[in-house]
Amino acid sequence: MTTADNILLITTDQQRFDTIQAWGNRQIFTPHLNYLAVEGINFTRAYADCPICMPSRTTIMTGEPAFLSGVKGNANHQSYMQQKAQERRTLPAALAEAGYQTKAMGKMHFEPARAHYGFEEMEIPADYLRWCDRNETLARPKLSGVGECEMEPAINPSPLKDTLTTWTGDRSIDFLETRDPLRPFFMWTSFTKPHPPFDPCREFWELYETGDMPDPVYGDWSKTLEEVPQGFLMGAYENTNVHLFSPKQVKAMRRAYYALISQVDYALGRLLASLRENGLLENTWIIFTSDHGEMLGDHFASQKNLFFEGSAHVPLMIVPPQRYKTPQRGLRVAHLAQMCDIYPTILAMAGVEAPPNMPGRNLLDLSEDRTFYGNCLDVHFCVMEGRYKLVYCRYGGHYLLFDLEKDPMEQHNLYADPACEAVREDLKKKMLAHARATAPGAMDGEAFRVLPEPAFPGDVSSHWFGFHYRDYRVDTFH
């Protein structure tokens, strides 16, 4: 039997940072995420440098931020990932070289959908759909008719035992029970929820029947829908109807979102139980995070793409194997952590040397802060240093500056505050220099090239709410 540690990476899709009970949210039920928080190291300032599904997943796979890989959207990663896999530089390829059995379980969002990019074994939502086809009287996951980006709440038409969340947990447990016992394993268990559609099973919807939902956050720059710099709402207008929701409808949306997180959490409880029953907690690292967050109506925004807290700030926890008697259990780390840190951290867990000059750091050695740079779609830009965050949107050319220490939910824009002039100019200078080096197409000389923004709420040229029924060519089913 090998003595190398196993590694289990668990991700959710579109889960914001403030949705864990042990992290302070007293309105949500997350008993098993609470367990990870108590047993693990909590990175309370973890951010996605490009808060969209595939850029974050590419960063996990390669250790390269979007502004270096060029994968700044969901549809342009194939050639880059293929090259990295051929070089044995993807995370599963590097671990397989070191003797690990590697398994991708759940949503990968790769293109083409069944490209392994270094994984030995893979099961994706298309396999769940094929299972549904063979058991159609039991599972009809698309009966609700709600699209993959729509955020109106719905009740899942399938019984709990037949949902994609349960299937992902079941198949992960099956791997633990049937793996090669002579090799350490690396499994990426990727739950698709709480990504829309917001369609929890009825029992989880009813779990929140008597509780109230937190109100959305608004600021001095977002008092009304019309006052929000409209460029920041482009993605929301294109993909959701949240800007049309009444306050009660926003509450219902949040209730469905919380219910989905609890549904994943309870499935996670079965996975953790399987680890315990098979004696694997003793020698298995567990990493939990999400690819990006969800605005949930904060500042009238929805979905992702943005560098506001709801969208870019994600949960991140690492639980060491129980055989390590570490004093770090329950520790909270306030230094900036980034998605690109996951790659070198997992390689270090496996005893594999990371390639030279990697931008990420081993999170287990994280002992100081650093400057954070973000670029999403060459439209939204961010720089964070210390307590301050500067964001910029090319639609309309809007800058916003926040002091996250005093204003953790970004309700007070300090960009025009004379007392913050030095901070503003320093961060702006760094943002522009970084953009000139990594996103020249977004620049007009020394400054950003400004794009036209919506003229009034909802005024965008195209809408895509994520309509899918039975298209197995793409791994975007949730």
URMO-V704371 format. One record per pair of residues at least 4 apart in sequence whose ideal C-beta (glycine too) atoms are under 6 Angstrom apart, sorted by the first residue. I is the first residue (numbers start at 1). GAP is how many residues later the second one is. Records with the same first field share a line. If there is no record, write none. Layout:
I=GAP + GAP
This chain:
2=182
4=180
5=278 + 280 + 316 + 344
6=178 + 179 + 277 + 278
7=179 + 278 + 339 + 342
8=179 + 276 + 278
9=179 + 278
10=179 + 278
11=179 + 278
12=179 + 252 + 278
13=179 + 182 + 278
14=180 + 181 + 280
15=4 + 179 + 275
16=277 + 278 + 294
17=296 + 297 + 298
18=7
19=9 + 242
20=10 + 13 + 295
21=4 + 7 + 9 + 13
22=12 + 15
27=184 + 187
28=230
29=233
30=4 + 235
32=233 + 236 + 237 + 240
33=232
35=4
36=4 + 252 + 281 + 283
37=5 + 280
38=292
39=280 + 290
40=277 + 278 + 279
41=277 + 287 + 290
42=275 + 290
43=273 + 290 + 294
44=288 + 290
45=289 + 291
46=268 + 270 + 291
47=265 + 266 + 291
48=8 + 244 + 264 + 266 + 291
49=16 + 17 + 289 + 290 + 325
50=5 + 16 + 22 + 326
51=241 + 253 + 260 + 261
52=22 + 252
53=21 + 56 + 238
54=4 + 20 + 23 + 55
55=11 + 16 + 17
56=235 + 236 + 283
57=52
58=4 + 11 + 13 + 19
59=6 + 280 + 281
60=282
61=29 + 30
62=22
63=277 + 280 + 295 + 297
64=4 + 5
65=275
66=5 + 6
67=308 + 371
69=11
71=6 + 9
72=305 + 306
73=304
77=4
78=33
81=36
84=5 + 6
85=5 + 8 + 32 + 33
88=5 + 9
90=27 + 28
91=252
92=10 + 26 + 27
93=25
94=258
95=5 + 7 + 91 + 255
96=4 + 6
98=252 + 254
99=84
100=84 + 86
101=78 + 79 + 82 + 84
102=17 + 18 + 84
103=18 + 72 + 84
104=4 + 15 + 18 + 84
105=18 + 66 + 67 + 82 + 84
106=62 + 83 + 84 + 85
107=18 + 83 + 85
108=16 + 367
109=366
110=5
113=361 + 362
116=6
123=4 + 48
124=351
125=352
126=346
128=36 + 39
132=7
135=4
138=24
139=19 + 23
140=17
141=17
142=327
143=14
144=10 + 13 + 55
146=4 + 8 + 51
147=318 + 319 + 320
148=318 + 320 + 330
149=47 + 90 + 316 + 317
150=46 + 47 + 315
151=45 + 47 + 89 + 91 + 102 + 151
153=45 + 99 + 100 + 103
154=45
155=47
156=7 + 43 + 45
158=4 + 5
160=41
161=5
164=28
165=28 + 98 + 99 + 102
168=23
169=98 + 101 + 102
172=17 + 99
173=101
174=4
175=4 + 12
176=98 + 102
179=6
191=73
192=286
193=67 + 71
194=63 + 66 + 67
195=283
198=58 + 59
200=4 + 5 + 56 + 59 + 60 + 63
204=55 + 58 + 59
205=54
207=55
208=47 + 50 + 51
213=38 + 41 + 42
216=34 + 81 + 82
217=81 + 192
218=4
219=192
220=192
221=192
222=6 + 77
223=4
225=18 + 75 + 232
228=5 + 71 + 72
229=167 + 169
230=223 + 224
231=162 + 164 + 165 + 167 + 222
232=161
233=4 + 68
234=161
235=68 + 70
236=4 + 65 + 66 + 67
237=221 + 223
238=222 + 225
239=64
240=62 + 63
242=55 + 60
243=57 + 214
245=4 + 5
250=47
254=42
275=5 + 6
276=5
280=4
281=41
282=39 + 40 + 41
283=38
284=37
285=64
286=33
287=31
288=29
289=25 + 27
290=24
292=12
293=17 + 18 + 20 + 21
295=6 + 7 + 15 + 16
298=12
304=7
305=71
306=5 + 74
307=5 + 67 + 73 + 75 + 84
308=102
309=4 + 101
316=21
320=4 + 6
335=31 + 34
336=33 + 34 + 36
337=4 + 26
340=19 + 20
341=4 + 19 + 20 + 22
343=17
344=10 + 14 + 16 + 18
345=17 + 18
347=5 + 7
348=14
354=4
361=5
371=14
372=12
373=10 + 61
374=8
375=6 + 64
376=4
378=61 + 64
379=15
380=13
381=11 + 50 + 54
382=9
383=7 + 44 + 47 + 48
384=5
387=16 + 17 + 18
388=15 + 35
389=13 + 15
390=11 + 37
391=9
392=7
393=5
394=54 + 56 + 57
395=56 + 58
396=57
397=53
399=16
400=13 + 15
401=13 + 14 + 23
402=5 + 8
403=4
404=4
407=4 + 5
414=6
420=4
424=4
435=4 + 7
436=7
444=5
454=5 + 6
455=4
